[in-house]
Amino acid sequence: AILKACEQEIAALRTLREQGAQELAAARAARSGEIRTRGEVLLYVEEHHGGVAPPALSLVGKRNCVRTASDAHGGYRAIEPCLYPRVESIFPYYLAIMIHAAGNPQAIAQIDIDCLQPIPLLEDRELLVWSKGRASKLQRRSFRKTDPFEPPALVRELVQWTQRLRLHVAPAYRNRLFIAKGHVGIRPLSWSFIKKARQLFIERHNLPPFPLSAIRPGVLTAFYRLSGDLRQAKEIANHANLSTTVSYVQGPEVE
């Protein structure tokens, strides 16, 4: 249910960005000199602010028409995802990748943009590779390249979507996959942002409350319940020892 909710939001965001791109292209071709449509707002932001919307309160005087037009189309929260992700719009991508990878919340939040690697002789699949604080070896799982909701497609989409933001984030974080614009500026995902976005996500989809720390053991338990093979769950978890995997999948259903 959580993954389906992620896919619904990702599909809606893709539609929004496609519509925004078409409206921006139309506004660029028309050059009406007005700022009334969503495409004209996007064009103004693109040409006068490097593709990153300025604070709404700074749009005064003649530029107040930008704010008026933006408000007429749902405000910044509806306009900005056409250009780059906000925290709430990047969250379903983060959550979907964490579920697919059976990853730890903090490790997935800090994943880099160069996290995809080819697999020799398997042209239809790619490795998602990331580091985990306590582990001495890289974590990796393979996925289909062509599935629109598996990590390879999501990673490529995020790299393209966050391009406008990368020059505005601190150099130490420019290689982070998950960066977004929030009420405090352009930053990588922080734990406070993630917790707030999780709560809003739960409310939007009427889901029961779930802690992010439950995702990894939940995924591993599901794989073990379906396969009955602890070693398969161990490989998915990238655990060094089988005893570690046992501690993740213990529970009433497994018993």
Backbone torsions as a table, in degrees:
resi	resn	phi	psi	omega
1	ALA	NA	-39.9	178.7
2	ILE	-64.8	-45.3	-178.2
3	LEU	-65.6	-39.6	177.5
4	LYS	-63.2	-38.4	177.6
5	ALA	-63.9	-40.1	176.2
6	CYS	-59.8	-46.2	-177.1
7	GLU	-65.8	-35.2	176.3
8	GLN	-61.3	-45.8	-178.1
9	GLU	-69.3	-38.7	179.1
10	ILE	-63.3	-43.7	179.1
11	ALA	-62.3	-41.6	179.5
12	ALA	-65.7	-39.2	178.8
13	LEU	-67.8	-36.9	176.2
14	ARG	-62.9	-42.1	177.8
15	THR	-62.6	-43.3	179.4
16	LEU	-61.2	-44.9	-178.7
17	ARG	-67.1	-36.6	177.9
18	GLU	-65.0	-44.4	177.8
19	GLN	-62.9	-43.2	179.6
20	GLY	-61.2	-41.6	179.4
21	ALA	-63.3	-41.1	178.8
22	GLN	-65.5	-42.2	-179.1
23	GLU	-69.8	-36.1	176.2
24	LEU	-64.0	-43.4	179.0
25	ALA	-63.4	-39.9	179.2
26	ALA	-65.6	-41.8	179.3
27	ALA	-65.7	-38.0	179.3
28	ARG	-66.5	-36.4	179.7
29	ALA	-74.0	-37.0	-175.4
30	ALA	-77.2	-41.2	-178.8
31	ARG	49.1	54.8	-175.6
32	SER	-72.2	-20.8	-175.5
33	GLY	83.5	-6.8	178.0
34	GLU	-95.0	161.7	172.5
35	ILE	-130.5	86.9	-178.6
36	ARG	-128.5	-41.9	-176.9
37	THR	-85.5	166.4	177.1
38	ARG	-63.2	-39.6	178.6
39	GLY	-61.5	-37.6	179.2
40	GLU	-69.5	-35.4	174.1
41	VAL	-64.0	-45.5	179.8
42	LEU	-62.0	-39.6	179.1
43	LEU	-65.0	-42.1	177.8
44	TYR	-60.6	-46.4	179.8
45	VAL	-63.2	-40.7	-179.0
46	GLU	-64.0	-44.5	-171.8
47	GLU	-89.5	-25.0	-176.0
48	HIS	-108.2	-15.4	-176.4
49	HIS	-135.2	22.4	175.8
50	GLY	63.8	23.9	177.2
51	GLY	85.0	6.3	178.5
52	VAL	-123.2	118.3	-174.3
53	ALA	-61.1	134.7	177.5
54	PRO	-74.7	167.1	174.7
55	PRO	-55.8	136.7	-176.2
56	ALA	-59.8	-35.3	-177.8
57	LEU	-67.9	-17.6	179.8
58	SER	-82.9	-8.6	-177.9
59	LEU	-89.1	85.5	-178.6
60	VAL	-120.8	173.1	178.7
61	GLY	64.2	-134.6	-178.3
62	LYS	-62.3	-29.8	-177.0
63	ARG	-79.8	-3.0	180.0
64	ASN	-62.5	-23.8	177.4
65	CYS	-63.5	-27.2	176.9
66	VAL	-65.9	-45.0	179.2
67	ARG	-65.7	-41.5	179.0
68	THR	-61.2	-46.0	179.3
69	ALA	-65.3	-39.6	178.3
70	SER	-61.7	-45.9	179.6
71	ASP	-62.2	-36.4	179.7
72	ALA	-64.5	-22.9	-179.6
73	HIS	-108.1	23.3	174.1
74	GLY	103.6	1.3	178.9
75	GLY	80.6	-177.7	-176.2
76	TYR	-59.3	-35.0	-177.8
77	ARG	-62.7	-25.4	178.2
78	ALA	-95.4	-26.7	-177.1
79	ILE	-83.4	-47.3	-170.7
80	GLU	-60.4	-39.4	-179.7
81	PRO	-61.0	-15.2	173.6
82	CYS	-66.9	-24.0	-175.4
83	LEU	-108.5	-38.3	-174.8
84	TYR	-164.1	163.4	-176.9
85	PRO	-79.9	141.5	162.9
86	ARG	-92.0	170.5	-176.4
87	VAL	-59.0	-45.1	-176.7
88	GLU	-69.2	-26.1	-179.4
89	SER	-85.1	-22.5	178.5
90	ILE	-85.7	-18.2	-174.8
91	PHE	-59.3	-44.8	-179.7
92	PRO	-61.4	-29.9	176.1
93	TYR	-68.3	-45.3	178.5
94	TYR	-58.9	-47.6	-176.4
95	LEU	-67.4	-40.7	179.9
96	ALA	-64.2	-43.2	179.4
97	ILE	-65.2	-38.7	179.0
98	MET	-63.4	-40.5	179.0
99	ILE	-66.1	-48.9	-179.4
100	HIS	-60.2	-39.5	-175.8
101	ALA	-86.1	-7.7	-172.1
102	ALA	50.1	45.6	-173.5
103	GLY	-95.7	165.2	174.4
104	ASN	-78.4	141.4	-176.0
105	PRO	-54.1	-46.7	-176.5
106	GLN	-69.7	-40.5	-178.7
107	ALA	-64.7	-41.2	179.3
108	ILE	-69.5	-37.0	178.6
109	ALA	-60.5	-28.9	-175.7
110	GLN	-99.8	11.8	-177.4
111	ILE	-64.6	147.3	-176.8
112	ASP	-93.3	166.8	-179.2
113	ILE	-71.5	-20.9	179.4
114	ASP	-95.5	44.2	-173.3
115	CYS	-91.0	-0.8	179.6
116	LEU	-102.5	136.2	178.1
117	GLN	-132.4	141.8	177.8
118	PRO	-71.3	158.2	176.0
119	ILE	-115.2	113.7	-179.6
120	PRO	-53.6	134.1	177.0
121	LEU	73.9	-1.8	176.3
122	LEU	-123.7	80.2	-173.4
123	GLU	-70.2	-18.5	-177.8
124	ASP	-90.3	2.0	-178.2
125	ARG	-131.8	157.5	176.3
126	GLU	-139.4	155.2	175.5
127	LEU	-91.5	135.3	165.2
128	LEU	-95.3	123.3	-173.7
129	VAL	-124.8	132.5	178.8
130	TRP	-151.3	162.5	179.2
131	SER	-101.0	151.8	179.9
132	LYS	-128.6	131.5	-171.2
133	GLY	-48.3	-47.8	-173.6
134	ARG	-85.2	-14.1	-174.9
135	ALA	-93.4	141.8	179.6
136	SER	-85.5	-14.0	179.9
137	LYS	-116.3	156.2	178.5
138	LEU	-66.4	145.6	175.5
139	GLN	-90.5	142.9	-179.1
140	ARG	-153.4	144.9	171.8
141	ARG	-145.4	148.9	-179.6
142	SER	-100.7	147.3	-178.8
143	PHE	-142.5	162.1	176.5
144	ARG	-73.2	137.1	-179.1
145	LYS	-75.2	-26.9	-170.2
146	THR	-93.0	-12.9	-179.1
147	ASP	-72.8	122.9	-174.2
148	PRO	-68.3	-12.5	-177.8
149	PHE	-117.3	8.6	175.2
150	GLU	-94.6	162.1	-171.6
151	PRO	-50.7	-42.1	-179.3
152	PRO	-55.3	-45.5	179.2
153	ALA	-67.5	-40.1	-178.6
154	LEU	-66.8	-40.1	-179.9
155	VAL	-63.9	-47.9	-180.0
156	ARG	-60.4	-40.1	178.9
157	GLU	-63.3	-43.1	-179.3
158	LEU	-66.9	-39.1	178.9
159	VAL	-59.5	-43.7	-180.0
160	GLN	-70.8	-41.2	-174.7
161	TRP	-68.3	-31.2	-175.8
162	THR	-93.3	4.0	-176.0
163	GLN	-54.8	-44.2	-176.8
164	ARG	-63.7	-24.3	-174.9
165	LEU	-88.6	-20.6	-167.4
166	ARG	-65.6	-32.8	179.3
167	LEU	-71.9	-15.2	-175.5
168	HIS	-103.3	0.3	178.7
169	VAL	-101.2	156.1	-179.4
170	ALA	-56.2	140.0	-176.5
171	PRO	-52.0	-33.7	-178.3
172	ALA	-64.0	-20.2	-175.3
173	TYR	-111.8	7.8	-173.1
174	ARG	-69.3	-20.5	177.9
175	ASN	-92.5	0.1	177.8
176	ARG	-68.8	138.7	178.0
177	LEU	-71.1	-42.1	-173.9
178	PHE	-98.8	92.1	169.7
179	ILE	-124.4	150.2	-175.0
180	ALA	-156.7	165.6	177.2
181	LYS	-101.6	127.6	177.4
182	GLY	-127.8	-165.3	-176.9
183	HIS	-71.9	-13.2	177.9
184	VAL	-109.0	13.8	176.6
185	GLY	110.5	-163.6	-176.2
186	ILE	-95.5	119.5	-174.8
187	ARG	-150.2	162.0	169.3
188	PRO	-70.1	162.7	178.6
189	LEU	-60.1	126.2	173.8
190	SER	-106.7	165.9	-176.9
191	TRP	-64.7	-36.2	179.6
192	SER	-67.1	-39.4	176.7
193	PHE	-62.9	-43.8	-177.1
194	ILE	-63.3	-43.4	-178.7
195	LYS	-63.3	-42.0	178.9
196	LYS	-66.6	-43.8	179.7
197	ALA	-63.3	-37.3	178.3
198	ARG	-61.7	-44.1	-179.1
199	GLN	-63.6	-42.7	178.5
200	LEU	-65.8	-37.8	177.9
201	PHE	-62.3	-44.5	179.0
202	ILE	-60.8	-43.6	-179.2
203	GLU	-66.8	-40.7	-178.7
204	ARG	-62.0	-35.0	-174.2
205	HIS	-107.9	7.7	177.8
206	ASN	53.0	44.8	179.5
207	LEU	-92.9	152.7	171.9
208	PRO	-66.5	148.1	179.7
209	PRO	-57.5	136.9	176.9
210	PHE	-139.0	133.9	174.0
211	PRO	-79.5	144.6	179.4
212	LEU	-63.4	-27.1	179.4
213	SER	-66.9	-15.6	180.0
214	ALA	-85.3	-11.9	-175.9
215	ILE	-64.1	-51.6	-176.4
216	ARG	-60.3	-54.7	178.0
217	PRO	-62.7	-30.1	178.0
218	GLY	-65.5	-43.7	178.7
219	VAL	-64.8	-45.1	-178.7
220	LEU	-63.9	-39.8	177.9
221	THR	-63.6	-39.6	179.1
222	ALA	-63.7	-42.7	177.5
223	PHE	-63.5	-41.1	-179.1
224	TYR	-69.3	-38.8	-179.9
225	ARG	-63.2	-36.6	-178.5
226	LEU	-78.3	-35.4	-173.4
227	SER	-98.5	-29.5	-174.1
228	GLY	69.1	13.2	-175.1
229	ASP	-118.7	106.6	179.8
230	LEU	-62.4	-32.0	-178.3
231	ARG	-67.2	-33.8	176.1
232	GLN	-66.2	-43.8	177.0
233	ALA	-62.0	-36.5	178.4
234	LYS	-63.1	-41.1	179.5
235	GLU	-66.9	-39.5	178.4
236	ILE	-64.1	-38.1	-178.5
237	ALA	-79.5	-12.1	-175.1
238	ASN	58.6	36.1	178.1
239	HIS	-82.4	145.4	177.1
240	ALA	-78.1	-33.5	-175.5
241	ASN	-124.1	141.8	179.5
242	LEU	-63.3	-31.6	-178.9
243	SER	-62.3	-31.1	177.3
244	THR	-66.5	-41.6	179.3
245	THR	-64.3	-39.7	179.3
246	VAL	-58.3	-39.9	-178.7
247	SER	-66.8	-23.9	179.8
248	TYR	-80.8	-35.3	-170.5
249	VAL	-101.1	2.9	176.8
250	GLN	-67.6	139.9	-179.9
251	GLY	164.4	171.3	-176.3
252	PRO	-55.9	-42.4	-177.6
253	GLU	-67.1	-40.5	179.8
254	VAL	-67.3	-42.1	177.7
255	GLU	-58.0	NA	NA
